[in-house]
Amino acid sequence: MSSTKVREPDGVTSGAVTSGGHRTRGGRTPGGRTRRSRTPGGRTRGGFALLAAVQMTLIFTLASLAVPLPRIGIEFGLERAQLILLSAAYGLTFAGLLLFGGRLADRFGGRRILTAGLLVFGAASALAPLTPGYEALLAARFGQGVGAALVAPAAMAVLRTLFPEPAAYGRAMATWGGLSVLGATAGNLLSGVIAAATSWRGTFAVPVAVTFVALLLAPRLLPGTAPEGGHAPKSRSLDLPGALLATSGITLASLGLVLTDAHAWGSAPVLVPLLAGLVLLAAFGAVERRTPDPLLPPDFLRDGRRVLGLAAIGLTATGMATVFILLSLSFQQQRGWSELRASAAFVPFAVALLGSGRLAGPLIGRYGPGRVTATGLGTAAAGLGLLAATGFDSSVPYAYGLLPGLLLLPAGGALSFSAAAVLTTEGVPAHRAGLAGGVLNTAMELGPTVVFAALLTLGGDAVSLAAAAALFTALAVTTIRVK
């Protein structure tokens, strides 16, 4: 068995991790022989940077069509409902397959599933700009989601191997939590710039390039872990019935909610997939209670801190996605702005996000992840409230009508994401790192897909943001006492 020497972020060597996940001292294998580490501690930062780039790219891809959507609609002659579905397609398969992706990562090893997922994700991203019409582009977006559902939990499984010490892993997760919102912001900013310079098809160059680099560097920078991390029997089942029920249930229910933007709640296009999805999810719950090795162990969600963390992640992702999509459409359709100008409007958003993200780690260490999560949610709620009041009135100037909300929302969102990621992953053993990644990313994807669809049914865009602000406030009050 090979061993991997791990260095914590502060530069202190924490020991060696065998390919089965066992820690040793002094770089010795269980047999007592001293071996040279395949991945020196100095490469840990490089491995983290690579995983971070991949995670940001997954979320970049989720948001990358928000700004170019109107141009795609004109080119293909699409209606609003088709544009919403095109934007949501990636998230549908992403969210639906994440739990199974996490099980695969825990069962077969993080780096192996990461590589497989990157191949699928990269292939779909390369095909997307070549598509001649709406249906083919929609299929490519679904394909991207399948690959991403393998990559995201596998990346967290590898991350757990890079930082085996709880303290180092907690610091890494505080940074990791802010990567998703940063990727979403980059998607909105860069997609408009790329689309203005080339076309909307050029936005797919980013995931293709990052995938190529990741596949090239992964064998050199990332540790190769054996199945199950050496903590669970290799005979552990994949729980295929649970995976099938969870994937189909989440996807169908989410699709039904997405279609409420174009159809009434009582219509067949909404009720059929929605009810079918709910029935399948109920069956999933029943099957999991009787399965000796369930896809989602019930005890994983019995921790109240973890549940609050997942709720905060899902809600924060919803707020960000709602603002990006609704304001991007409003800027171009109501204010008549170009794609480039619409993207530029989010530059202060990115600046506030970066600044708040740098403060997240120290604040979590001093005040605890619960209080920082609550503070972030409250700050984001204020930003959403301001945008609801002024964001969709084209007569209101940008400087004092939109800018305050576009600063408060990311400042709070970065704190919430980072602290909630720590709440969600604290105490998770190494052999469940893929499961934790799958659940965390499922919350991140289901929020924008499910809650966003529900918000759209409440009325106008301003009402949707006001309702989101109310939800943020309620969750902040619930989380404030968590340390």
VOGU-3710 file (C-alpha; in Angstrom, 3 decimals, decimal comma):
1> msstkvrepd> 0,000/0,000/0,000  1,246/3,462/-0,809  1,203/6,280/1,679  0,522/9,951/1,301  2,125/12,505/3,557  -0,247/15,323/4,397  0,623/18,860/5,386  -1,911/21,049/7,104  -2,536/24,587/5,858  -0,304/26,051/8,552
11> gvtsgavtsg> 2,599/23,964/7,319  2,681/21,382/10,128  3,095/17,856/8,866  0,293/15,795/10,332  1,452/12,343/9,364  0,816/9,852/6,615  -2,346/8,414/5,175  -2,254/5,015/3,576  -4,181/4,300/0,425  -6,750/2,639/2,635
21> ghrtrggrtp> -7,115/5,795/4,699  -5,151/4,626/7,816  -2,987/7,238/9,477  0,530/6,347/10,530  3,340/8,123/12,323  6,707/9,035/10,944  5,729/7,982/7,423  5,695/4,261/8,339  3,320/1,750/6,826  1,334/-0,645/9,034
31> ggrtrrsrtp> 4,080/-3,189/8,407  6,691/-0,895/9,941  8,625/-0,004/6,819  9,439/3,628/6,123  8,277/4,756/2,725  8,711/7,880/0,757  5,426/9,724/0,334  3,966/9,749/-3,131  2,389/13,136/-2,477  4,695/15,322/-0,404
41> ggrtrggfal> 3,144/17,647/2,140  4,174/20,644/0,069  1,699/19,591/-2,616  -1,315/19,736/-0,326  -1,915/23,354/-1,215  -1,687/22,487/-4,885  -4,183/19,673/-4,429  -6,578/21,950/-2,584  -6,228/24,621/-5,271  -7,040/22,060/-7,968
51> laavqmtlif> -10,116/20,785/-6,118  -11,204/24,368/-5,456  -10,940/25,237/-9,144  -13,024/22,190/-10,040  -15,715/23,006/-7,456  -15,914/26,623/-8,604  -16,215/25,462/-12,207  -19,143/23,193/-11,368  -21,048/26,146/-9,918  -19,761/28,487/-12,639
61> tlaslavplp> -21,384/26,154/-15,149  -24,633/26,221/-13,204  -24,772/30,028/-13,460  -23,040/30,533/-16,805  -26,230/30,685/-18,888  -28,018/33,233/-16,681  -26,773/36,292/-18,581  -26,768/34,817/-22,146  -30,289/33,324/-21,745  -32,062/36,112/-23,660
71> rigiefgler> -29,687/35,708/-26,619  -30,216/31,937/-26,621  -33,960/32,528/-26,548  -33,773/34,791/-29,592  -31,525/32,406/-31,538  -33,668/29,336/-30,928  -37,052/31,107/-30,671  -37,686/29,984/-27,080  -40,348/30,984/-24,603  -39,674/31,954/-20,975
81> aqlillsaay> -40,591/28,471/-19,700  -38,090/26,849/-22,066  -35,394/29,263/-20,912  -36,108/28,459/-17,271  -35,924/24,719/-18,014  -32,679/25,195/-19,943  -31,195/27,039/-16,991  -32,471/24,402/-14,526  -31,570/21,273/-16,534  -28,025/21,131/-15,213
91> gltfaglllf> -29,245/21,399/-11,635  -31,917/18,733/-12,103  -29,516/15,887/-12,869  -26,840/17,370/-10,618  -29,152/17,304/-7,588  -30,811/14,024/-8,504  -27,613/11,989/-8,717  -25,534/13,539/-5,937  -26,407/11,030/-3,215  -25,481/8,148/-5,479
101> ggrladrfgg> -22,336/9,986/-6,539  -21,364/10,272/-2,882  -21,890/6,538/-2,347  -19,751/5,753/-5,399  -16,962/8,001/-4,092  -17,005/6,295/-0,696  -17,204/2,846/-2,250  -14,661/3,060/-5,078  -12,384/5,898/-3,987  -12,577/9,652/-4,377
111> rriltagllv> -9,986/10,210/-7,073  -11,291/7,373/-9,255  -14,865/8,728/-9,260  -13,563/12,280/-9,637  -11,776/11,260/-12,832  -14,825/9,459/-14,211  -17,034/12,427/-13,454  -14,627/14,872/-15,068  -14,647/12,802/-18,253  -18,454/12,909/-18,443
121> fgaasalapl> -18,610/16,584/-17,480  -15,910/17,560/-19,952  -17,455/15,596/-22,826  -20,881/17,188/-22,300  -19,301/20,644/-22,011  -17,415/20,105/-25,280  -20,578/18,987/-27,097  -22,798/21,809/-25,799  -21,426/24,620/-28,027  -21,759/22,362/-31,081
131> tpgyeallaa> -25,480/21,770/-30,603  -27,714/22,967/-33,460  -30,896/23,513/-31,467  -32,727/23,674/-28,158  -33,244/19,937/-27,617  -29,581/19,069/-28,162  -28,425/21,899/-25,891  -30,875/20,739/-23,220  -29,462/17,203/-23,462  -25,911/18,537/-23,113
141> rfgqgvgaal> -26,913/20,454/-19,979  -28,391/17,270/-18,525  -25,106/15,502/-19,342  -23,087/18,179/-17,577  -25,226/17,639/-14,493  -24,542/13,890/-14,529  -20,789/14,469/-14,591  -20,992/17,151/-11,917  -22,956/14,817/-9,628  -19,979/12,453/-9,670
151> vapaamavlr> -17,315/15,142/-9,355  -18,694/17,211/-6,454  -18,914/14,528/-3,720  -15,739/12,846/-4,973  -13,864/16,145/-4,606  -14,953/16,371/-0,970  -13,878/12,769/-0,384  -10,408/13,608/-1,714  -10,397/16,793/0,352  -11,016/14,726/3,481
161> tlfpepaayg> -7,931/12,652/2,607  -5,823/15,754/2,032  -6,712/17,083/5,507  -7,178/14,121/7,874  -6,844/16,207/11,044  -10,213/17,632/12,213  -8,825/21,130/12,818  -7,186/21,335/9,393  -10,264/19,880/7,730  -12,470/22,449/9,471
171> ramatwggls> -10,305/25,288/8,191  -10,386/23,820/4,703  -14,188/23,532/4,815  -14,530/27,155/5,915  -12,781/28,111/2,684  -14,576/25,447/0,667  -17,976/26,790/1,679  -17,316/30,118/-0,020  -16,134/28,591/-3,292  -19,609/27,819/-4,578
181> vlgatagnll> -20,952/31,332/-4,280  -17,700/32,630/-5,781  -18,130/30,243/-8,712  -21,714/31,395/-9,231  -20,604/35,020/-9,250  -17,807/34,263/-11,710  -20,352/32,509/-13,908  -22,500/35,596/-14,102  -19,596/37,984/-14,613  -17,521/36,033/-17,111
191> sgviaaatsw> -20,424/34,578/-19,082  -21,592/38,051/-20,042  -18,077/39,126/-21,029  -17,453/35,956/-23,045  -20,868/36,084/-24,711  -20,361/39,730/-25,668  -16,898/39,020/-27,092  -17,804/35,805/-28,910  -21,199/34,180/-28,387  -23,041/32,272/-25,692
201> rgtfavpvav> -21,354/29,134/-27,023  -17,997/30,480/-25,875  -19,031/30,223/-22,212  -18,550/26,448/-22,414  -14,827/26,939/-23,029  -14,281/27,479/-19,301  -15,513/24,053/-18,087  -13,734/22,345/-20,986  -10,409/24,021/-20,140  -10,652/23,401/-16,404
211> tfvalllapr> -11,624/19,763/-16,975  -8,608/19,219/-19,216  -6,214/20,743/-16,662  -7,791/18,810/-13,789  -7,481/15,482/-15,601  -3,855/16,289/-16,368  -2,865/17,311/-12,816  -5,032/15,049/-10,657  -2,625/12,058/-10,701  0,227/14,316/-9,581
221> llpgtapegg> -1,518/16,451/-6,954  -4,297/14,310/-5,504  -3,838/11,228/-3,321  -5,200/7,963/-4,656  -7,444/6,489/-1,971  -8,628/2,901/-1,860  -12,348/2,040/-1,703  -14,091/2,935/1,567  -10,978/4,568/3,000  -10,182/1,403/4,914
231> hapksrsldl> -12,973/1,995/7,427  -15,845/-0,092/6,048  -16,090/-3,526/4,451  -15,608/-3,642/0,741  -18,693/-5,858/0,465  -20,821/-2,802/1,244  -23,660/-2,564/-1,250  -24,364/0,406/-3,496  -28,063/0,410/-2,519  -29,152/0,553/-6,162
241> pgallatsgi> -32,896/0,547/-5,336  -32,381/3,548/-3,055  -30,231/5,288/-5,660  -32,845/4,772/-8,373  -35,702/6,006/-6,170  -33,772/9,035/-4,890  -32,517/10,077/-8,313  -35,846/9,698/-10,112  -37,822/11,187/-7,216  -35,667/14,296/-6,838
251> tlaslglvlt> -35,468/14,859/-10,597  -39,198/14,432/-11,274  -40,353/16,508/-8,300  -37,906/19,282/-9,205  -39,040/19,205/-12,831  -42,654/19,588/-11,790  -41,785/22,637/-9,702  -39,748/24,187/-12,513  -42,705/23,820/-14,888  -44,954/25,863/-12,589
261> dahawgsapv> -43,448/28,948/-14,219  -45,312/28,102/-17,438  -48,252/25,980/-16,246  -50,826/26,154/-13,492  -50,314/24,077/-10,366  -53,334/21,933/-11,247  -52,197/21,198/-14,804  -50,957/17,801/-15,949  -47,430/19,005/-16,907  -46,924/20,072/-13,277
271> lvpllaglvl> -48,928/17,514/-11,300  -47,755/14,364/-13,091  -43,988/14,748/-12,493  -44,488/16,444/-9,117  -46,742/13,752/-7,663  -44,700/10,952/-9,226  -41,557/12,428/-7,699  -43,130/12,745/-4,258  -44,357/9,137/-4,391  -40,887/7,933/-5,356
281> laafgaverr> -39,277/9,963/-2,562  -41,742/8,482/-0,060  -40,820/5,029/-1,349  -37,150/5,955/-0,973  -37,714/6,795/2,691  -39,499/3,485/3,271  -36,787/1,485/1,502  -33,977/3,217/3,394  -35,521/2,315/6,751  -35,440/-1,363/5,816
291> tpdpllppdf> -32,073/-1,454/4,044  -29,156/-2,645/6,206  -26,759/-0,339/4,355  -28,863/2,659/3,186  -27,769/5,249/0,656  -28,614/7,987/3,176  -28,225/6,634/6,727  -30,978/8,111/8,963  -28,484/8,956/11,695  -26,653/11,289/9,348
301> lrdgrrvlgl> -29,513/13,787/9,532  -30,288/13,397/13,232  -27,729/16,050/14,126  -29,666/19,316/14,450  -26,595/21,407/13,662  -26,124/19,501/10,418  -29,758/20,000/9,422  -29,528/23,740/10,080  -26,306/23,910/8,093  -27,896/22,152/5,126
311> aaigltatgm> -30,938/24,453/5,310  -28,666/27,513/5,334  -26,685/26,229/2,348  -29,826/25,502/0,339  -31,459/28,815/1,185  -28,339/30,881/0,510  -27,908/29,186/-2,861  -31,557/29,960/-3,592  -31,155/33,642/-2,795  -28,079/33,954/-4,986
321> atvfillsls> -29,619/32,082/-7,929  -32,878/34,017/-7,693  -31,109/37,364/-7,790  -28,752/36,360/-10,597  -31,482/35,047/-12,895  -34,189/37,640/-12,210  -31,878/40,655/-12,267  -30,000/39,437/-15,356  -33,289/39,173/-17,234  -34,510/42,504/-15,824
331> fqqqrgwsel> -31,327/44,353/-16,780  -31,558/43,233/-20,385  -35,301/43,060/-20,962  -36,530/46,026/-18,884  -33,553/48,358/-18,781  -32,283/47,415/-22,238  -28,719/46,782/-21,074  -26,238/44,748/-23,083  -24,868/41,443/-21,813  -21,576/43,125/-20,964
341> rasaafvpfa> -23,244/45,879/-18,960  -25,487/43,365/-17,187  -22,410/41,406/-16,121  -20,582/44,558/-15,056  -23,452/45,360/-12,706  -22,398/42,375/-10,602  -18,762/43,486/-10,179  -19,423/45,112/-6,767  -21,201/41,893/-5,833  -17,996/39,956/-6,518
351> vallgsgrla> -15,857/42,441/-4,563  -18,119/42,203/-1,500  -18,137/38,436/-1,819  -14,338/38,182/-1,846  -13,944/40,555/1,079  -16,506/38,786/3,225  -15,113/35,382/2,287  -11,680/36,326/3,638  -13,256/37,239/6,980  -15,302/34,065/7,275
361> gpligrygpg> -12,570/31,744/8,592  -11,372/33,976/11,459  -14,959/34,821/12,436  -15,937/31,144/12,541  -12,926/30,377/14,712  -13,819/33,148/17,166  -17,632/33,044/17,331  -18,503/29,549/16,102  -20,126/28,436/12,841  -23,704/28,771/14,148
371> rvtatglgta> -23,504/32,438/15,027  -21,626/33,303/11,852  -24,248/31,440/9,802  -27,027/33,416/11,501  -25,197/36,718/10,965  -24,670/35,910/7,293  -28,321/34,969/6,791  -29,496/38,181/8,456  -27,189/40,338/6,359  -28,261/38,565/3,166
381> aaglgllaat> -31,923/39,038/4,144  -31,374/42,801/4,334  -29,824/42,758/0,861  -32,704/40,755/-0,582  -35,203/43,125/0,997  -33,530/46,148/-0,572  -33,395/44,499/-4,006  -37,065/43,543/-3,722  -37,948/47,167/-3,045  -35,880/48,818/-5,763
391> gfdssvpyay> -34,305/46,220/-8,061  -37,067/45,898/-10,648  -37,991/49,546/-11,066  -36,174/50,647/-14,212  -36,524/54,309/-13,197  -34,456/53,810/-10,037  -30,752/54,565/-10,588  -28,280/51,738/-10,111  -26,034/53,578/-7,635  -28,492/53,903/-4,774
401> gllpgllllp> -31,321/51,683/-5,949  -29,438/48,449/-6,643  -25,911/48,799/-5,292  -26,676/48,569/-1,542  -28,525/45,291/-2,000  -25,832/43,946/-4,325  -23,280/44,566/-1,564  -25,212/43,238/1,431  -26,415/40,014/-0,203  -22,953/38,647/-1,123
411> aggalsfsaa> -21,405/39,856/2,131  -23,945/37,827/4,061  -24,008/34,954/1,610  -20,260/34,344/1,829  -20,426/34,150/5,635  -23,455/31,888/5,546  -22,004/29,472/2,994  -18,648/29,145/4,755  -20,027/28,709/8,258  -22,858/26,394/7,174
421> avlttegvpa> -20,355/24,145/5,381  -18,508/23,732/8,692  -21,784/22,988/10,518  -22,656/20,352/7,923  -19,342/18,488/7,888  -18,207/18,689/11,530  -17,672/15,241/12,985  -18,108/13,379/9,685  -15,767/10,343/9,575  -13,485/9,855/6,609
431> hraglaggvl> -15,444/6,903/5,204  -18,532/9,149/4,944  -16,798/12,099/3,284  -18,411/11,300/-0,071  -21,826/11,074/1,584  -21,270/14,451/3,243  -20,270/15,934/-0,099  -23,326/14,464/-1,781  -25,737/15,750/0,867  -24,117/19,209/1,000
441> ntamelgptv> -24,208/19,637/-2,752  -27,745/18,230/-2,939  -28,890/20,989/-0,597  -27,005/23,514/-2,712  -28,684/22,335/-5,917  -32,177/21,583/-4,594  -32,463/25,039/-3,069  -32,268/26,962/-6,363  -34,308/24,298/-8,168  -37,142/23,723/-5,688
451> vfaalltlgg> -37,400/26,902/-3,613  -36,759/29,161/-6,595  -39,542/27,472/-8,531  -41,865/27,891/-5,569  -40,944/31,572/-5,183  -41,776/32,250/-8,824  -45,372/31,138/-8,240  -45,976/33,838/-5,611  -46,352/36,657/-8,116  -43,926/39,234/-9,454
461> davslaaaaa> -40,154/39,155/-9,211  -40,100/41,662/-6,344  -42,519/39,492/-4,352  -40,241/36,498/-4,885  -37,249/38,340/-3,438  -39,308/39,659/-0,514  -40,440/36,123/0,308  -36,838/34,916/0,130  -35,810/37,686/2,551  -38,473/36,497/4,995
471> lftalavtti> -37,186/32,917/4,805  -33,610/34,091/5,404  -34,709/36,048/8,467  -36,640/33,105/9,933  -33,687/30,739/9,531  -31,282/33,311/10,992  -33,431/33,569/14,128  -33,497/29,764/14,395  -29,721/29,435/14,001  -28,571/32,314/16,231
481> rvk> -28,290/30,157/19,369  -26,205/27,441/17,723  -22,540/27,725/18,702
//
